[in-house]
């Protein structure tokens, strides 16, 4: 979950060479966010990858504001991926 309304986005910071990014999607986490006058709120975010060959590696994400390049991420996430 991210907070894109405040500029906080998840970005892949390390991608194994056997993965290719194929898309991104996102949306509100509650129906209330779709009502007129609602401001802010968390959003779900999905980044899709396709394995182009076999391999094993770490996929890392960082959450932050893209324009704040001198700031550390507010959150990080990593997962080991194995494609056969």
PDB file with SEQRES, HELIX, SHEET and CRYST1 records, atoms N, CA, C and O in Angstrom:
SEQRES   1 A   84  UNK UNK UNK UNK UNK UNK UNK UNK UNK UNK UNK UNK UNK          
SEQRES   2 A   84  UNK UNK UNK UNK UNK UNK UNK UNK UNK UNK UNK UNK UNK          
SEQRES   3 A   84  UNK UNK UNK UNK UNK UNK UNK UNK UNK UNK UNK UNK UNK          
SEQRES   4 A   84  UNK UNK UNK UNK UNK UNK UNK UNK UNK UNK UNK UNK UNK          
SEQRES   5 A   84  UNK UNK UNK UNK UNK UNK UNK UNK UNK UNK UNK UNK UNK          
SEQRES   6 A   84  UNK UNK UNK UNK UNK UNK UNK UNK UNK UNK UNK UNK UNK          
SEQRES   7 A   84  UNK UNK UNK UNK UNK UNK                                      
HELIX    1 AA1 UNK A    4  UNK A    6  5                                   3    
HELIX    2 AA2 UNK A   31  UNK A   34  5                                   4    
SHEET    1 AA1 3 UNK A   8  UNK A  14  0                                        
SHEET    2 AA1 3 UNK A  55  UNK A  65 -1                                        
SHEET    3 AA1 3 UNK A  75  UNK A  83 -1                                        
SHEET    1 AA2 2 UNK A  19  UNK A  28  0                                        
SHEET    2 AA2 2 UNK A  43  UNK A  51 -1                                        
CRYST1    1.000    1.000    1.000  90.00  90.00  90.00 P 1           1          
ATOM      1  N   UNK A   1       0.854  -1.176   0.000  1.00  0.00           N  
ATOM      2  CA  UNK A   1       0.000   0.000   0.000  1.00  0.00           C  
ATOM      3  C   UNK A   1       0.898   1.236   0.000  1.00  0.00           C  
ATOM      4  O   UNK A   1       1.890   1.304   0.725  1.00  0.00           O  
ATOM      5  N   UNK A   2       0.527   2.204  -0.825  1.00  0.00           N  
ATOM      6  CA  UNK A   2       1.270   3.454  -0.902  1.00  0.00           C  
ATOM      7  C   UNK A   2       0.381   4.643  -0.618  1.00  0.00           C  
ATOM      8  O   UNK A   2      -0.815   4.502  -0.363  1.00  0.00           O  
ATOM      9  N   UNK A   3       0.978   5.803  -0.667  1.00  0.00           N  
ATOM     10  CA  UNK A   3       0.242   7.046  -0.440  1.00  0.00           C  
ATOM     11  C   UNK A   3       0.566   8.000  -1.603  1.00  0.00           C  
ATOM     12  O   UNK A   3       1.217   9.025  -1.400  1.00  0.00           O  
ATOM     13  N   UNK A   4       0.115   7.663  -2.817  1.00  0.00           N  
ATOM     14  CA  UNK A   4       0.452   8.506  -3.960  1.00  0.00           C  
ATOM     15  C   UNK A   4      -0.151   9.899  -3.887  1.00  0.00           C  
ATOM     16  O   UNK A   4       0.357  10.824  -4.519  1.00  0.00           O  
ATOM     17  N   UNK A   5      -1.222  10.061  -3.128  1.00  0.00           N  
ATOM     18  CA  UNK A   5      -1.824  11.392  -2.989  1.00  0.00           C  
ATOM     19  C   UNK A   5      -0.882  12.356  -2.267  1.00  0.00           C  
ATOM     20  O   UNK A   5      -1.030  13.573  -2.384  1.00  0.00           O  
ATOM     21  N   UNK A   6       0.083  11.815  -1.522  1.00  0.00           N  
ATOM     22  CA  UNK A   6       1.104  12.632  -0.863  1.00  0.00           C  
ATOM     23  C   UNK A   6       2.455  12.500  -1.573  1.00  0.00           C  
ATOM     24  O   UNK A   6       3.464  13.023  -1.100  1.00  0.00           O  
ATOM     25  N   UNK A   7       2.466  11.798  -2.711  1.00  0.00           N  
ATOM     26  CA  UNK A   7       3.686  11.658  -3.496  1.00  0.00           C  
ATOM     27  C   UNK A   7       4.526  10.444  -3.177  1.00  0.00           C  
ATOM     28  O   UNK A   7       5.564  10.247  -3.809  1.00  0.00           O  
ATOM     29  N   UNK A   8       4.119   9.610  -2.211  1.00  0.00           N  
ATOM     30  CA  UNK A   8       4.904   8.442  -1.831  1.00  0.00           C  
ATOM     31  C   UNK A   8       4.560   7.263  -2.729  1.00  0.00           C  
ATOM     32  O   UNK A   8       3.444   6.743  -2.693  1.00  0.00           O  
ATOM     33  N   UNK A   9       5.534   6.847  -3.536  1.00  0.00           N  
ATOM     34  CA  UNK A   9       5.343   5.758  -4.494  1.00  0.00           C  
ATOM     35  C   UNK A   9       6.369   4.662  -4.248  1.00  0.00           C  
ATOM     36  O   UNK A   9       7.472   4.917  -3.764  1.00  0.00           O  
ATOM     37  N   UNK A  10       5.983   3.437  -4.590  1.00  0.00           N  
ATOM     38  CA  UNK A  10       6.911   2.312  -4.556  1.00  0.00           C  
ATOM     39  C   UNK A  10       7.633   2.253  -5.895  1.00  0.00           C  
ATOM     40  O   UNK A  10       7.010   2.354  -6.952  1.00  0.00           O  
ATOM     41  N   UNK A  11       8.960   2.086  -5.842  1.00  0.00           N  
ATOM     42  CA  UNK A  11       9.780   1.996  -7.049  1.00  0.00           C  
ATOM     43  C   UNK A  11      10.732   0.824  -6.906  1.00  0.00           C  
ATOM     44  O   UNK A  11      11.339   0.631  -5.852  1.00  0.00           O  
ATOM     45  N   UNK A  12      10.864   0.034  -7.979  1.00  0.00           N  
ATOM     46  CA  UNK A  12      11.843  -1.055  -7.970  1.00  0.00           C  
ATOM     47  C   UNK A  12      13.238  -0.438  -8.015  1.00  0.00           C  
ATOM     48  O   UNK A  12      13.564   0.302  -8.942  1.00  0.00           O  
ATOM     49  N   UNK A  13      14.060  -0.746  -7.010  1.00  0.00           N  
ATOM     50  CA  UNK A  13      15.414  -0.207  -6.942  1.00  0.00           C  
ATOM     51  C   UNK A  13      16.463  -1.224  -7.356  1.00  0.00           C  
ATOM     52  O   UNK A  13      17.599  -0.862  -7.662  1.00  0.00           O  
ATOM     53  N   UNK A  14      16.089  -2.488  -7.365  1.00  0.00           N  
ATOM     54  CA  UNK A  14      16.988  -3.558  -7.816  1.00  0.00           C  
ATOM     55  C   UNK A  14      16.129  -4.645  -8.437  1.00  0.00           C  
ATOM     56  O   UNK A  14      15.235  -5.190  -7.789  1.00  0.00           O  
ATOM     57  N   UNK A  15      16.402  -4.954  -9.687  1.00  0.00           N  
ATOM     58  CA  UNK A  15      15.627  -5.970 -10.410  1.00  0.00           C  
ATOM     59  C   UNK A  15      16.593  -6.987 -11.004  1.00  0.00           C  
ATOM     60  O   UNK A  15      17.509  -6.595 -11.728  1.00  0.00           O  
ATOM     61  N   UNK A  16      16.426  -8.277 -10.726  1.00  0.00           N  
ATOM     62  CA  UNK A  16      17.299  -9.282 -11.334  1.00  0.00           C  
ATOM     63  C   UNK A  16      17.221  -9.209 -12.859  1.00  0.00           C  
ATOM     64  O   UNK A  16      16.190  -8.832 -13.417  1.00  0.00           O  
ATOM     65  N   UNK A  17      18.314  -9.570 -13.525  1.00  0.00           N  
ATOM     66  CA  UNK A  17      18.380  -9.435 -14.983  1.00  0.00           C  
ATOM     67  C   UNK A  17      17.432 -10.363 -15.736  1.00  0.00           C  
ATOM     68  O   UNK A  17      17.238 -10.191 -16.939  1.00  0.00           O  
ATOM     69  N   UNK A  18      16.845 -11.333 -15.063  1.00  0.00           N  
ATOM     70  CA  UNK A  18      15.918 -12.241 -15.743  1.00  0.00           C  
ATOM     71  C   UNK A  18      14.467 -11.761 -15.675  1.00  0.00           C  
ATOM     72  O   UNK A  18      13.573 -12.410 -16.219  1.00  0.00           O  
ATOM     73  N   UNK A  19      14.232 -10.629 -15.011  1.00  0.00           N  
ATOM     74  CA  UNK A  19      12.886 -10.063 -14.922  1.00  0.00           C  
ATOM     75  C   UNK A  19      12.776  -8.801 -15.771  1.00  0.00           C  
ATOM     76  O   UNK A  19      13.700  -7.989 -15.826  1.00  0.00           O  
ATOM     77  N   UNK A  20      11.629  -8.651 -16.432  1.00  0.00           N  
ATOM     78  CA  UNK A  20      11.329  -7.453 -17.216  1.00  0.00           C  
ATOM     79  C   UNK A  20      10.014  -6.887 -16.694  1.00  0.00           C  
ATOM     80  O   UNK A  20       9.021  -7.606 -16.582  1.00  0.00           O  
ATOM     81  N   UNK A  21      10.013  -5.609 -16.378  1.00  0.00           N  
ATOM     82  CA  UNK A  21       8.780  -4.959 -15.917  1.00  0.00           C  
ATOM     83  C   UNK A  21       7.804  -4.871 -17.080  1.00  0.00           C  
ATOM     84  O   UNK A  21       8.157  -4.413 -18.167  1.00  0.00           O  
ATOM     85  N   UNK A  22       6.554  -5.319 -16.839  1.00  0.00           N  
ATOM     86  CA  UNK A  22       5.548  -5.324 -17.904  1.00  0.00           C  
ATOM     87  C   UNK A  22       4.341  -4.439 -17.597  1.00  0.00           C  
ATOM     88  O   UNK A  22       3.468  -4.277 -18.450  1.00  0.00           O  
ATOM     89  N   UNK A  23       4.278  -3.866 -16.401  1.00  0.00           N  
ATOM     90  CA  UNK A  23       3.152  -2.986 -16.124  1.00  0.00           C  
ATOM     91  C   UNK A  23       3.069  -2.552 -14.683  1.00  0.00           C  
ATOM     92  O   UNK A  23       3.739  -3.083 -13.798  1.00  0.00           O  
ATOM     93  N   UNK A  24       2.209  -1.553 -14.482  1.00  0.00           N  
ATOM     94  CA  UNK A  24       1.923  -1.033 -13.150  1.00  0.00           C  
ATOM     95  C   UNK A  24       0.441  -0.714 -13.080  1.00  0.00           C  
ATOM     96  O   UNK A  24      -0.190  -0.391 -14.087  1.00  0.00           O  
ATOM     97  N   UNK A  25      -0.103  -0.811 -11.878  1.00  0.00           N  
ATOM     98  CA  UNK A  25      -1.503  -0.481 -11.670  1.00  0.00           C  
ATOM     99  C   UNK A  25      -1.678  -0.046 -10.219  1.00  0.00           C  
ATOM    100  O   UNK A  25      -0.801  -0.275  -9.385  1.00  0.00           O  
ATOM    101  N   UNK A  26      -2.803   0.575  -9.926  1.00  0.00           N  
ATOM    102  CA  UNK A  26      -3.080   0.980  -8.556  1.00  0.00           C  
ATOM    103  C   UNK A  26      -4.480   1.537  -8.445  1.00  0.00           C  
ATOM    104  O   UNK A  26      -5.148   1.796  -9.446  1.00  0.00           O  
ATOM    105  N   UNK A  27      -4.914   1.718  -7.204  1.00  0.00           N  
ATOM    106  CA  UNK A  27      -6.247   2.260  -6.984  1.00  0.00           C  
ATOM    107  C   UNK A  27      -6.525   2.457  -5.507  1.00  0.00           C  
ATOM    108  O   UNK A  27      -5.706   2.088  -4.665  1.00  0.00           O  
ATOM    109  N   UNK A  28      -7.672   3.035  -5.185  1.00  0.00           N  
ATOM    110  CA  UNK A  28      -8.015   3.309  -3.790  1.00  0.00           C  
ATOM    111  C   UNK A  28      -8.224   2.018  -2.996  1.00  0.00           C  
ATOM    112  O   UNK A  28      -8.591   0.983  -3.553  1.00  0.00           O  
ATOM    113  N   UNK A  29      -7.985   2.101  -1.693  1.00  0.00           N  
ATOM    114  CA  UNK A  29      -8.145   0.926  -0.834  1.00  0.00           C  
ATOM    115  C   UNK A  29      -9.525   0.825  -0.204  1.00  0.00           C  
ATOM    116  O   UNK A  29      -9.827  -0.155   0.477  1.00  0.00           O  
ATOM    117  N   UNK A  30     -10.368   1.837  -0.430  1.00  0.00           N  
ATOM    118  CA  UNK A  30     -11.735   1.755   0.094  1.00  0.00           C  
ATOM    119  C   UNK A  30     -12.701   2.469  -0.848  1.00  0.00           C  
ATOM    120  O   UNK A  30     -12.312   3.367  -1.594  1.00  0.00           O  
ATOM    121  N   UNK A  31     -13.942   2.064  -0.800  1.00  0.00           N  
ATOM    122  CA  UNK A  31     -14.976   2.688  -1.625  1.00  0.00           C  
ATOM    123  C   UNK A  31     -15.196   4.147  -1.229  1.00  0.00           C  
ATOM    124  O   UNK A  31     -15.600   4.957  -2.063  1.00  0.00           O  
ATOM    125  N   UNK A  32     -14.936   4.487   0.028  1.00  0.00           N  
ATOM    126  CA  UNK A  32     -15.122   5.862   0.494  1.00  0.00           C  
ATOM    127  C   UNK A  32     -14.244   6.835  -0.288  1.00  0.00           C  
ATOM    128  O   UNK A  32     -14.620   7.990  -0.486  1.00  0.00           O  
ATOM    129  N   UNK A  33     -13.074   6.373  -0.732  1.00  0.00           N  
ATOM    130  CA  UNK A  33     -12.168   7.231  -1.474  1.00  0.00           C  
ATOM    131  C   UNK A  33     -12.727   7.640  -2.839  1.00  0.00           C  
ATOM    132  O   UNK A  33     -12.219   8.571  -3.465  1.00  0.00           O  
ATOM    133  N   UNK A  34     -13.752   6.959  -3.290  1.00  0.00           N  
ATOM    134  CA  UNK A  34     -14.364   7.275  -4.577  1.00  0.00           C  
ATOM    135  C   UNK A  34     -15.484   8.297  -4.458  1.00  0.00           C  
ATOM    136  O   UNK A  34     -16.035   8.743  -5.465  1.00  0.00           O  
ATOM    137  N   UNK A  35     -15.823   8.668  -3.221  1.00  0.00           N  
ATOM    138  CA  UNK A  35     -16.914   9.613  -2.995  1.00  0.00           C  
ATOM    139  C   UNK A  35     -16.443  11.052  -3.230  1.00  0.00           C  
ATOM    140  O   UNK A  35     -15.295  11.385  -2.934  1.00  0.00           O  
ATOM    141  N   UNK A  36     -17.321  11.900  -3.759  1.00  0.00           N  
ATOM    142  CA  UNK A  36     -16.962  13.307  -3.954  1.00  0.00           C  
ATOM    143  C   UNK A  36     -16.529  13.954  -2.642  1.00  0.00           C  
ATOM    144  O   UNK A  36     -17.146  13.739  -1.599  1.00  0.00           O  
ATOM    145  N   UNK A  37     -15.474  14.739  -2.706  1.00  0.00           N  
ATOM    146  CA  UNK A  37     -14.997  15.452  -1.533  1.00  0.00           C  
ATOM    147  C   UNK A  37     -13.979  14.704  -0.691  1.00  0.00           C  
ATOM    148  O   UNK A  37     -13.358  15.294   0.192  1.00  0.00           O  
ATOM    149  N   UNK A  38     -13.796  13.400  -0.952  1.00  0.00           N  
ATOM    150  CA  UNK A  38     -12.816  12.637  -0.178  1.00  0.00           C  
ATOM    151  C   UNK A  38     -11.416  13.053  -0.624  1.00  0.00           C  
ATOM    152  O   UNK A  38     -11.148  13.138  -1.823  1.00  0.00           O  
ATOM    153  N   UNK A  39     -10.539  13.305   0.311  1.00  0.00           N  
ATOM    154  CA  UNK A  39      -9.170  13.694  -0.013  1.00  0.00           C  
ATOM    155  C   UNK A  39      -8.185  12.752   0.663  1.00  0.00           C  
ATOM    156  O   UNK A  39      -8.388  12.342   1.805  1.00  0.00           O  
ATOM    157  N   UNK A  40      -7.124  12.416  -0.049  1.00  0.00           N  
ATOM    158  CA  UNK A  40      -6.048  11.610   0.520  1.00  0.00           C  
ATOM    159  C   UNK A  40      -6.377  10.134   0.578  1.00  0.00           C  
ATOM    160  O   UNK A  40      -7.256   9.643  -0.131  1.00  0.00           O  
ATOM    161  N   UNK A  41      -5.661   9.446   1.428  1.00  0.00           N  
ATOM    162  CA  UNK A  41      -5.885   8.018   1.631  1.00  0.00           C  
ATOM    163  C   UNK A  41      -4.835   7.157   0.964  1.00  0.00           C  
ATOM    164  O   UNK A  41      -4.139   7.583   0.042  1.00  0.00           O  
ATOM    165  N   UNK A  42      -4.738   5.930   1.456  1.00  0.00           N  
ATOM    166  CA  UNK A  42      -3.820   4.946   0.889  1.00  0.00           C  
ATOM    167  C   UNK A  42      -4.367   4.387  -0.414  1.00  0.00           C  
ATOM    168  O   UNK A  42      -5.574   4.386  -0.654  1.00  0.00           O  
ATOM    169  N   UNK A  43      -3.458   3.915  -1.245  1.00  0.00           N  
ATOM    170  CA  UNK A  43      -3.815   3.242  -2.497  1.00  0.00           C  
ATOM    171  C   UNK A  43      -2.999   1.956  -2.596  1.00  0.00           C  
ATOM    172  O   UNK A  43      -1.871   1.883  -2.108  1.00  0.00           O  
ATOM    173  N   UNK A  44      -3.584   0.944  -3.233  1.00  0.00           N  
ATOM    174  CA  UNK A  44      -2.822  -0.269  -3.511  1.00  0.00           C  
ATOM    175  C   UNK A  44      -2.006  -0.020  -4.773  1.00  0.00           C  
ATOM    176  O   UNK A  44      -2.419   0.725  -5.662  1.00  0.00           O  
ATOM    177  N   UNK A  45      -0.856  -0.648  -4.832  1.00  0.00           N  
ATOM    178  CA  UNK A  45       0.026  -0.521  -5.985  1.00  0.00           C  
ATOM    179  C   UNK A  45       0.516  -1.909  -6.381  1.00  0.00           C  
ATOM    180  O   UNK A  45       0.860  -2.724  -5.526  1.00  0.00           O  
ATOM    181  N   UNK A  46       0.544  -2.167  -7.681  1.00  0.00           N  
ATOM    182  CA  UNK A  46       1.034  -3.437  -8.215  1.00  0.00           C  
ATOM    183  C   UNK A  46       2.028  -3.144  -9.334  1.00  0.00           C  
ATOM    184  O   UNK A  46       1.755  -2.334 -10.219  1.00  0.00           O  
ATOM    185  N   UNK A  47       3.171  -3.800  -9.291  1.00  0.00           N  
ATOM    186  CA  UNK A  47       4.125  -3.764 -10.386  1.00  0.00           C  
ATOM    187  C   UNK A  47       4.265  -5.196 -10.876  1.00  0.00           C  
ATOM    188  O   UNK A  47       4.573  -6.098 -10.096  1.00  0.00           O  
ATOM    189  N   UNK A  48       4.039  -5.405 -12.170  1.00  0.00           N  
ATOM    190  CA  UNK A  48       4.089  -6.749 -12.752  1.00  0.00           C  
ATOM    191  C   UNK A  48       5.398  -6.947 -13.512  1.00  0.00           C  
ATOM    192  O   UNK A  48       5.882  -6.046 -14.197  1.00  0.00           O  
ATOM    193  N   UNK A  49       5.950  -8.136 -13.375  1.00  0.00           N  
ATOM    194  CA  UNK A  49       7.186  -8.511 -14.067  1.00  0.00           C  
ATOM    195  C   UNK A  49       6.970  -9.815 -14.821  1.00  0.00           C  
ATOM    196  O   UNK A  49       6.100 -10.615 -14.474  1.00  0.00           O  
ATOM    197  N   UNK A  50       7.777 -10.015 -15.859  1.00  0.00           N  
ATOM    198  CA  UNK A  50       7.774 -11.281 -16.600  1.00  0.00           C  
ATOM    199  C   UNK A  50       9.198 -11.835 -16.541  1.00  0.00           C  
ATOM    200  O   UNK A  50      10.168 -11.103 -16.737  1.00  0.00           O  
ATOM    201  N   UNK A  51       9.308 -13.130 -16.270  1.00  0.00           N  
ATOM    202  CA  UNK A  51      10.611 -13.786 -16.291  1.00  0.00           C  
ATOM    203  C   UNK A  51      10.943 -14.128 -17.741  1.00  0.00           C  
ATOM    204  O   UNK A  51      10.158 -14.787 -18.422  1.00  0.00           O  
ATOM    205  N   UNK A  52      12.104 -13.682 -18.210  1.00  0.00           N  
ATOM    206  CA  UNK A  52      12.509 -13.926 -19.592  1.00  0.00           C  
ATOM    207  C   UNK A  52      13.509 -15.069 -19.711  1.00  0.00           C  
ATOM    208  O   UNK A  52      13.840 -15.506 -20.813  1.00  0.00           O  
ATOM    209  N   UNK A  53      13.984 -15.546 -18.570  1.00  0.00           N  
ATOM    210  CA  UNK A  53      14.861 -16.711 -18.522  1.00  0.00           C  
ATOM    211  C   UNK A  53      14.903 -17.206 -17.084  1.00  0.00           C  
ATOM    212  O   UNK A  53      14.406 -16.543 -16.174  1.00  0.00           O  
ATOM    213  N   UNK A  54      15.491 -18.358 -16.892  1.00  0.00           N  
ATOM    214  CA  UNK A  54      15.616 -18.904 -15.541  1.00  0.00           C  
ATOM    215  C   UNK A  54      16.627 -18.086 -14.742  1.00  0.00           C  
ATOM    216  O   UNK A  54      17.566 -17.519 -15.300  1.00  0.00           O  
ATOM    217  N   UNK A  55      16.421 -18.035 -13.450  1.00  0.00           N  
ATOM    218  CA  UNK A  55      17.366 -17.332 -12.591  1.00  0.00           C  
ATOM    219  C   UNK A  55      16.850 -17.205 -11.174  1.00  0.00           C  
ATOM    220  O   UNK A  55      15.708 -17.551 -10.868  1.00  0.00           O  
ATOM    221  N   UNK A  56      17.713 -16.705 -10.329  1.00  0.00           N  
ATOM    222  CA  UNK A  56      17.362 -16.464  -8.930  1.00  0.00           C  
ATOM    223  C   UNK A  56      18.010 -15.143  -8.528  1.00  0.00           C  
ATOM    224  O   UNK A  56      19.188 -14.912  -8.801  1.00  0.00           O  
ATOM    225  N   UNK A  57      17.239 -14.287  -7.884  1.00  0.00           N  
ATOM    226  CA  UNK A  57      17.776 -13.000  -7.474  1.00  0.00           C  
ATOM    227  C   UNK A  57      16.816 -12.265  -6.563  1.00  0.00           C  
ATOM    228  O   UNK A  57      15.703 -12.724  -6.311  1.00  0.00           O  
ATOM    229  N   UNK A  58      17.258 -11.123  -6.074  1.00  0.00           N  
ATOM    230  CA  UNK A  58      16.475 -10.318  -5.145  1.00  0.00           C  
ATOM    231  C   UNK A  58      15.842  -9.156  -5.904  1.00  0.00           C  
ATOM    232  O   UNK A  58      16.504  -8.443  -6.658  1.00  0.00           O  
ATOM    233  N   UNK A  59      14.549  -8.989  -5.682  1.00  0.00           N  
ATOM    234  CA  UNK A  59      13.792  -7.856  -6.208  1.00  0.00           C  
ATOM    235  C   UNK A  59      13.556  -6.915  -5.034  1.00  0.00           C  
ATOM    236  O   UNK A  59      12.957  -7.302  -4.030  1.00  0.00           O  
ATOM    237  N   UNK A  60      14.031  -5.669  -5.165  1.00  0.00           N  
ATOM    238  CA  UNK A  60      13.930  -4.699  -4.067  1.00  0.00           C  
ATOM    239  C   UNK A  60      13.103  -3.492  -4.492  1.00  0.00           C  
ATOM    240  O   UNK A  60      13.189  -3.015  -5.624  1.00  0.00           O  
ATOM    241  N   UNK A  61      12.302  -3.016  -3.549  1.00  0.00           N  
ATOM    242  CA  UNK A  61      11.494  -1.820  -3.745  1.00  0.00           C  
ATOM    243  C   UNK A  61      11.781  -0.834  -2.625  1.00  0.00           C  
ATOM    244  O   UNK A  61      12.129  -1.227  -1.511  1.00  0.00           O  
ATOM    245  N   UNK A  62      11.632   0.445  -2.930  1.00  0.00           N  
ATOM    246  CA  UNK A  62      11.727   1.504  -1.926  1.00  0.00           C  
ATOM    247  C   UNK A  62      10.540   2.429  -2.121  1.00  0.00           C  
ATOM    248  O   UNK A  62      10.115   2.685  -3.247  1.00  0.00           O  
ATOM    249  N   UNK A  63      10.014   2.924  -1.017  1.00  0.00           N  
ATOM    250  CA  UNK A  63       8.898   3.865  -1.073  1.00  0.00           C  
ATOM    251  C   UNK A  63       9.405   5.254  -0.709  1.00  0.00           C  
ATOM    252  O   UNK A  63      10.060   5.444   0.315  1.00  0.00           O  
ATOM    253  N   UNK A  64       9.093   6.207  -1.557  1.00  0.00           N  
ATOM    254  CA  UNK A  64       9.501   7.578  -1.306  1.00  0.00           C  
ATOM    255  C   UNK A  64       8.926   8.507  -2.347  1.00  0.00           C  
ATOM    256  O   UNK A  64       8.194   8.085  -3.243  1.00  0.00           O  
ATOM    257  N   UNK A  65       9.257   9.748  -2.225  1.00  0.00           N  
ATOM    258  CA  UNK A  65       8.851  10.760  -3.204  1.00  0.00           C  
ATOM    259  C   UNK A  65       9.965  10.874  -4.245  1.00  0.00           C  
ATOM    260  O   UNK A  65      11.109  11.166  -3.897  1.00  0.00           O  
ATOM    261  N   UNK A  66       9.638  10.645  -5.520  1.00  0.00           N  
ATOM    262  CA  UNK A  66      10.679  10.633  -6.565  1.00  0.00           C  
ATOM    263  C   UNK A  66      11.511  11.906  -6.630  1.00  0.00           C  
ATOM    264  O   UNK A  66      12.684  11.843  -7.000  1.00  0.00           O  
ATOM    265  N   UNK A  67      10.950  13.046  -6.287  1.00  0.00           N  
ATOM    266  CA  UNK A  67      11.690  14.302  -6.387  1.00  0.00           C  
ATOM    267  C   UNK A  67      12.578  14.558  -5.169  1.00  0.00           C  
ATOM    268  O   UNK A  67      13.417  15.458  -5.203  1.00  0.00           O  
ATOM    269  N   UNK A  68      12.411  13.786  -4.099  1.00  0.00           N  
ATOM    270  CA  UNK A  68      13.251  13.955  -2.907  1.00  0.00           C  
ATOM    271  C   UNK A  68      14.437  12.996  -2.990  1.00  0.00           C  
ATOM    272  O   UNK A  68      14.511  12.018  -2.246  1.00  0.00           O  
ATOM    273  N   UNK A  69      15.351  13.285  -3.891  1.00  0.00           N  
ATOM    274  CA  UNK A  69      16.457  12.368  -4.181  1.00  0.00           C  
ATOM    275  C   UNK A  69      17.488  12.278  -3.057  1.00  0.00           C  
ATOM    276  O   UNK A  69      18.246  11.309  -3.003  1.00  0.00           O  
ATOM    277  N   UNK A  70      17.534  13.257  -2.165  1.00  0.00           N  
ATOM    278  CA  UNK A  70      18.507  13.229  -1.064  1.00  0.00           C  
ATOM    279  C   UNK A  70      17.932  12.667   0.231  1.00  0.00           C  
ATOM    280  O   UNK A  70      18.594  12.705   1.268  1.00  0.00           O  
ATOM    281  N   UNK A  71      16.710  12.148   0.182  1.00  0.00           N  
ATOM    282  CA  UNK A  71      16.060  11.596   1.368  1.00  0.00           C  
ATOM    283  C   UNK A  71      16.105  10.067   1.330  1.00  0.00           C  
ATOM    284  O   UNK A  71      15.987   9.470   0.260  1.00  0.00           O  
ATOM    285  N   UNK A  72      16.273   9.434   2.487  1.00  0.00           N  
ATOM    286  CA  UNK A  72      16.203   7.965   2.506  1.00  0.00           C  
ATOM    287  C   UNK A  72      14.756   7.523   2.263  1.00  0.00           C  
ATOM    288  O   UNK A  72      13.827   8.296   2.499  1.00  0.00           O  
ATOM    289  N   UNK A  73      14.557   6.284   1.794  1.00  0.00           N  
ATOM    290  CA  UNK A  73      13.191   5.792   1.615  1.00  0.00           C  
ATOM    291  C   UNK A  73      12.453   5.735   2.947  1.00  0.00           C  
ATOM    292  O   UNK A  73      13.060   5.536   3.999  1.00  0.00           O  
ATOM    293  N   UNK A  74      11.132   5.913   2.886  1.00  0.00           N  
ATOM    294  CA  UNK A  74      10.332   5.808   4.105  1.00  0.00           C  
ATOM    295  C   UNK A  74      10.032   4.356   4.437  1.00  0.00           C  
ATOM    296  O   UNK A  74       9.688   4.031   5.573  1.00  0.00           O  
ATOM    297  N   UNK A  75      10.162   3.476   3.438  1.00  0.00           N  
ATOM    298  CA  UNK A  75       9.945   2.045   3.655  1.00  0.00           C  
ATOM    299  C   UNK A  75      10.659   1.285   2.543  1.00  0.00           C  
ATOM    300  O   UNK A  75      10.896   1.830   1.465  1.00  0.00           O  
ATOM    301  N   UNK A  76      10.997   0.041   2.806  1.00  0.00           N  
ATOM    302  CA  UNK A  76      11.613  -0.820   1.796  1.00  0.00           C  
ATOM    303  C   UNK A  76      10.970  -2.199   1.866  1.00  0.00           C  
ATOM    304  O   UNK A  76      10.367  -2.576   2.871  1.00  0.00           O  
ATOM    305  N   UNK A  77      11.113  -2.932   0.781  1.00  0.00           N  
ATOM    306  CA  UNK A  77      10.582  -4.292   0.699  1.00  0.00           C  
ATOM    307  C   UNK A  77      11.473  -5.062  -0.252  1.00  0.00           C  
ATOM    308  O   UNK A  77      11.864  -4.537  -1.295  1.00  0.00           O  
ATOM    309  N   UNK A  78      11.801  -6.293   0.086  1.00  0.00           N  
ATOM    310  CA  UNK A  78      12.562  -7.141  -0.838  1.00  0.00           C  
ATOM    311  C   UNK A  78      12.060  -8.571  -0.762  1.00  0.00           C  
ATOM    312  O   UNK A  78      11.551  -9.029   0.261  1.00  0.00           O  
ATOM    313  N   UNK A  79      12.222  -9.257  -1.877  1.00  0.00           N  
ATOM    314  CA  UNK A  79      11.800 -10.645  -1.975  1.00  0.00           C  
ATOM    315  C   UNK A  79      12.761 -11.370  -2.908  1.00  0.00           C  
ATOM    316  O   UNK A  79      13.208 -10.806  -3.907  1.00  0.00           O  
ATOM    317  N   UNK A  80      13.079 -12.619  -2.582  1.00  0.00           N  
ATOM    318  CA  UNK A  80      13.906 -13.429  -3.469  1.00  0.00           C  
ATOM    319  C   UNK A  80      12.993 -14.136  -4.463  1.00  0.00           C  
ATOM    320  O   UNK A  80      12.021 -14.792  -4.087  1.00  0.00           O  
ATOM    321  N   UNK A  81      13.329 -13.987  -5.740  1.00  0.00           N  
ATOM    322  CA  UNK A  81      12.540 -14.561  -6.831  1.00  0.00           C  
ATOM    323  C   UNK A  81      13.346 -15.686  -7.479  1.00  0.00           C  
ATOM    324  O   UNK A  81      14.542 -15.531  -7.722  1.00  0.00           O  
ATOM    325  N   UNK A  82      12.702 -16.804  -7.756  1.00  0.00           N  
ATOM    326  CA  UNK A  82      13.328 -17.890  -8.497  1.00  0.00           C  
ATOM    327  C   UNK A  82      12.447 -18.237  -9.676  1.00  0.00           C  
ATOM    328  O   UNK A  82      11.290 -18.621  -9.501  1.00  0.00           O  
ATOM    329  N   UNK A  83      12.984 -18.105 -10.871  1.00  0.00           N  
ATOM    330  CA  UNK A  83      12.265 -18.451 -12.101  1.00  0.00           C  
ATOM    331  C   UNK A  83      12.920 -19.693 -12.679  1.00  0.00           C  
ATOM    332  O   UNK A  83      14.145 -19.782 -12.771  1.00  0.00           O  
ATOM    333  N   UNK A  84      12.089 -20.645 -13.064  1.00  0.00           N  
ATOM    334  CA  UNK A  84      12.626 -21.909 -13.606  1.00  0.00           C  
ATOM    335  C   UNK A  84      12.280 -22.058 -15.060  1.00  0.00           C  
ATOM    336  O   UNK A  84      12.647 -23.055 -15.682  1.00  0.00           O  
TER     337      UNK A  84                                                      
END                                                                             
